[in-house]
């Protein structure tokens, strides 16, 4: 795996690109996240778009890394969105329902929208468009 810095956008988005396979051999045994090497110690505070177009194979270690990295971003107030995932990798991610934890976008435009969207904290609900709740009258059925 090779992760390179593509650009830093005016909205504060950091665009990265991965290439090559992502496997257990790519991860530091000390547990240091590969993004720290590129973004520094505060890596998880950024909003990152990761283009995976040139990554054609990932193993279970890579899936674990994506999930753990996404959680670290959420905890620190940042965000990771992966995009342009090749079909064979996307099929594996979909089969394992990784998209329930890791935001996956079809392209960079959709990824940008996800990364800039307002985050609703876990355990809360989105604001309602209506504050009234309709209740049905208590009626006896069958009469």
Backbone torsions as a table, in degrees:
resi	resn	phi	psi	omega
1	UNK	NA	136.9	174.0
2	UNK	-130.4	124.4	177.1
3	UNK	-113.8	126.5	-179.1
4	UNK	-122.1	150.1	175.7
5	UNK	-80.4	122.5	179.6
6	UNK	-92.7	-51.9	179.6
7	UNK	-166.9	165.4	170.9
8	UNK	-120.0	116.4	-174.1
9	UNK	-81.9	162.0	-178.6
10	UNK	-64.4	-25.9	177.6
11	UNK	-76.6	-1.5	-178.6
12	UNK	92.3	4.4	177.9
13	UNK	-75.9	138.4	176.6
14	UNK	-106.6	122.1	179.4
15	UNK	-100.9	123.5	177.6
16	UNK	-120.7	159.6	175.4
17	UNK	-134.6	137.0	175.6
18	UNK	-105.6	151.0	175.0
19	UNK	-144.4	153.2	-178.3
20	UNK	82.8	173.2	179.0
21	UNK	-71.8	148.6	174.9
22	UNK	-113.2	111.3	-176.8
23	UNK	-136.3	175.4	-178.9
24	UNK	-54.2	-32.3	-177.8
25	UNK	-67.3	-13.0	-179.0
26	UNK	-86.3	-8.3	-172.4
27	UNK	-105.0	139.1	-180.0
28	UNK	-66.9	127.3	179.7
29	UNK	-58.5	-22.9	179.9
30	UNK	-75.1	-10.8	179.6
31	UNK	93.0	0.9	179.0
32	UNK	-64.1	129.3	-178.5
33	UNK	-71.2	134.8	178.9
34	UNK	-57.9	-25.6	179.9
35	UNK	-70.1	-23.7	178.6
36	UNK	-64.4	-34.9	179.4
37	UNK	-61.9	-33.8	-177.0
38	UNK	-92.0	-42.3	-171.2
39	UNK	-103.6	-9.3	-179.9
40	UNK	90.9	-177.2	-174.2
41	UNK	-62.0	-29.4	-179.7
42	UNK	-92.5	28.2	-175.3
43	UNK	-52.8	-35.0	-173.8
44	UNK	-80.3	0.6	177.7
45	UNK	-93.4	-6.9	-178.1
46	UNK	-87.3	163.2	170.1
47	UNK	-102.3	113.1	-170.3
48	UNK	-116.3	132.4	171.9
49	UNK	-106.6	118.2	-178.5
50	UNK	-108.7	110.1	178.2
51	UNK	-80.5	117.0	-177.8
52	UNK	-105.8	18.3	-176.4
53	UNK	-54.5	-33.6	-177.1
54	UNK	-99.3	15.2	176.9
55	UNK	-109.8	112.1	-172.8
56	UNK	-106.3	-2.6	177.7
57	UNK	-151.6	135.6	172.0
58	UNK	-134.8	147.7	176.6
59	UNK	-107.9	-174.4	-177.0
60	UNK	-63.0	-29.7	177.0
61	UNK	-64.8	-38.8	178.7
62	UNK	-66.6	-39.8	178.0
63	UNK	-64.3	-44.3	176.3
64	UNK	-60.5	-39.8	178.4
65	UNK	-64.0	-44.4	179.0
66	UNK	-60.2	-43.6	-179.1
67	UNK	-67.1	-48.7	-179.6
68	UNK	-63.7	-38.9	179.8
69	UNK	-66.5	-41.8	177.8
70	UNK	-61.4	-43.0	178.5
71	UNK	-64.6	-39.1	178.1
72	UNK	-64.4	-40.1	176.4
73	UNK	-61.1	-46.5	-179.1
74	UNK	-61.2	-42.2	-179.3
75	UNK	-63.3	-38.2	-176.0
76	UNK	-91.3	-2.1	178.7
77	UNK	92.5	5.1	177.6
78	UNK	-95.7	-167.1	179.0
79	UNK	-157.6	141.4	174.5
80	UNK	-118.4	131.0	172.8
81	UNK	-130.1	125.8	175.6
82	UNK	-96.3	149.6	-178.3
83	UNK	-150.1	167.8	-179.3
84	UNK	51.8	46.3	-178.8
85	UNK	-79.5	126.6	178.7
86	UNK	-56.4	151.1	-173.4
87	UNK	-53.7	-47.0	-177.0
88	UNK	-64.9	-36.9	177.6
89	UNK	-72.0	-41.4	-180.0
90	UNK	-61.9	-39.2	178.3
91	UNK	-60.2	-42.0	178.9
92	UNK	-65.7	-44.8	179.4
93	UNK	-61.7	-40.5	178.9
94	UNK	-67.8	-41.8	179.2
95	UNK	-59.2	-40.0	-179.0
96	UNK	-89.0	2.0	178.4
97	UNK	57.8	35.8	179.1
98	UNK	-64.5	-29.3	179.8
99	UNK	-62.5	-14.2	175.6
100	UNK	-72.5	-20.1	-178.9
101	UNK	-113.8	-43.5	-175.9
102	UNK	-102.0	119.1	177.4
103	UNK	-63.9	127.1	-179.4
104	UNK	-123.1	124.7	179.3
105	UNK	-115.7	151.8	-178.3
106	UNK	-72.9	-28.8	-178.4
107	UNK	-151.4	176.9	-175.7
108	UNK	-67.0	-32.5	179.4
109	UNK	-65.4	-46.6	177.4
110	UNK	-65.2	-36.8	179.0
111	UNK	-64.3	-42.1	178.7
112	UNK	-60.2	-43.9	179.3
113	UNK	-61.1	-44.2	178.1
114	UNK	-63.7	-42.1	-177.0
115	UNK	-68.2	-32.0	-178.1
116	UNK	-91.6	-9.3	-179.4
117	UNK	-65.7	151.4	177.1
118	UNK	-67.0	134.8	179.4
119	UNK	-88.6	131.9	174.8
120	UNK	-99.8	115.9	-176.6
121	UNK	-56.0	145.9	177.3
122	UNK	-58.9	135.7	178.6
123	UNK	94.4	-2.6	176.1
124	UNK	-118.3	169.3	179.1
125	UNK	-116.6	158.7	178.0
126	UNK	-66.4	149.1	177.9
127	UNK	-58.7	140.2	-178.9
128	UNK	-84.8	148.0	176.7
129	UNK	-83.5	-12.9	179.3
130	UNK	-135.6	136.5	-178.6
131	UNK	-99.8	-0.8	179.5
132	UNK	-99.6	143.8	178.7
133	UNK	-118.8	126.7	179.4
134	UNK	-81.4	137.2	175.6
135	UNK	-121.0	140.9	178.8
136	UNK	-86.2	144.0	177.0
137	UNK	-66.5	149.2	178.6
138	UNK	-75.9	109.2	-179.8
139	UNK	-120.4	155.2	177.0
140	UNK	-89.8	125.3	-179.2
141	UNK	-75.9	145.5	174.6
142	UNK	83.0	4.6	179.0
143	UNK	-110.3	NA	NA
